[in-house]
């Protein structure tokens, strides 16, 4: 049976890891940390530790202390995308346990209108003799061709059509913008991405 931890269980697990010493951990240290750090009651800590013991995540060692078994796999539900991910592949971000994909998506944002990036890209493309869509990925070329056909499109529509998250779409559009192939234009209440020369 797969062990999937909820938010409170993840917090107690963090307290256990913090209270863990060479010979194991004592439950009173976990209770103190859980109560002072997260407001989790004593009875809840006992209940969660019992749940961990039932699933083998916590065992009693030869000296009679409880210890965390690092070999037992557990999963968390990403609090951003809802995907189940192995616990050792999760990241704590602003008090939330999230998967690595969501963490990377939050931290790998390319700025759309960045004059220095535009200048750098222009120099790079000139030095390498790249014009138009040369040097772009297939995805970037397809997005650019779609924008040319439509004459202007919202980032949301591109996301839906190409099966990308909005942030992934914005990163691809930023690269196209740095190549001076597209630009943003406000039409009504919405921002459309249009060909650069339009």
N, C-alpha and C positions, 0 to 999 in steps of 0.2 A: 504494500500500500504506500502511495506517495505521500510524503509529509509536506504539506503546504502550510506555511505560517502566516498568520494575520498580523496586523500592525502591532498589537499589544504583545503578541508572542515574540516578535522581532525585538521589541524593546527589552523584554525580559532576557532574551538571548544575549543582547548587548551587555546587560548588567552581569550576566553569568560570565561572559568573556572578560569583563573588567575585574570581576572578583576572583577570577581563576588564578591560582598560584601553582607552583610545581606539584604540590601534593593533591591538588583539586580545589574545590571551593566549598565554603560553608553557606548554607541557605540564608542565615541571618545577614550576611554581607550583601547578598543579592537583594533581599527585602529592603535593606537600608537604601541601596542605590536606586531601586525601582520606585520606592516611596518618595525619596527626596528629589530624584531627577525627573520622574514622570507621573507621580501621583498615583501609582498603581498599588492597590491594597495588598496586605499580607496574604489574605486568603486567595486572591487572584494569582499571586506569585506561586503559592503552594500548588494551586490547580494547574498552572502552566508547567511547572517543574514536573509534576506527576504525569502530565501529558507527554513531556519530553522523555521521561523515564519509560513510559509505556512503549514509545516508538524507538527506544534504544539510543536516542541522541544524548542522554545522560545515563551514566552507569556508576555503580559504586565500585571503587578500586579496592585493592588489598588492605589498605590502611583504614578503610571504612568511610572515606570521604567521597563525595560525589565529584565526578569529573565529566567534562564534555568529550564525547567521542567524535573526533574530527573526521572519521571515516564514514559516518552515517550521512547520506545526502539529504538535504532538505531544500525546499523551494519557497520562494516568496512570490506574491502577486504584486507586480509592478503597480505602484499607486498612480502612475501616469497613464500607461497604456492598457493595464489590466492583464498583461501577458504573464504566465507563470515562467519563472526563470530560476536556475539553480542559485541557492543562497550565496555560494562563493563567487558568483558572477554579478551580484547586486552591488549597488553603490548607494551610500546614504547621502542624500542631497536635500538641504534645508529641512532636516528632520524626517524626510520621506525615504523609504526604501524603493529605489527604482532600478530598472534593468540597465545594462551597459548601453544598449541602443538609445534609450531615452536620454541617458546622461550625455552621450556623444552628441545627440541631436540638439540638446540644450546648449552645449558648449562649442559647437562648430558652426557658428553662424557667420556667413560671409556678408559683409555690409554691401548693400545694393549700390548706393551712391557714394563711392569712395574715390575721390580725385587721385590719391596716391596709387591706388590699385589700378585705376584706368591708365595712368601714366606708365606704370610698370608693365602692364599688359601690352600697351602700345609699343614700348621699347622692345619687349621680348618678341612680339610678333614681327616687328620690323627686322630685328636682327636675324630671325629665322626664316624670313621670307614668307610668312603666313598671311594669307588674305582671305576674306570672307569667312567661311566655316572651316577652313583648313586648321587642323590641330585640335578641333573640338571632339568630344566623345560622340558616339552615335546618338545617345540620349539627347545631348545638347543640340545636335543637328536636327533631330526630329522635333524637338520643342521649337527651335527657331523656324523650321519649315511650317509648323502649325501656326505660329504667330504671323508669318508672312501670308499664309492662305486666308486666315481670319481677318487680318488687318489690325487686330487688337483683341486681346483676350485677358480675362482676369486670372490671377495666380491660382485661385480656387478651381477654376475650370481646368487649368493645366494639371493641377493635382489630381482631380477626379479622372481625367482622361488617361493620364500616364501612371496612375496608381502610386503616387508619391505622397508623402506627408507634405503639409504646407511648408515646413521648414526646408525639406529637401528641395522642393520646387523653388523656394526663394534663393537657395544656394546656387541652383543651376541658372536661374535668371540673373543673379549677381554676376556670374562668370560671363554670361552673354552681354550684360551691361558693360563690364570692364573691357570687353572686346569691341565696344561701341556698335553692337549689332541690334540691341533693343534699348528702349528707354521706357520710363513710366509716364503715364499721362492720366490726369484726373478727368473723367467723363461723368458728369452728374455727381453722385455720391461715391462712386467707385473708382479705384485705380486700375487702369488697364495697362498691359504691357504691349507696346507697339513697336514696329520696326524703327530703328534709329533714324533713318532718313525721312520718315513720314512727318 
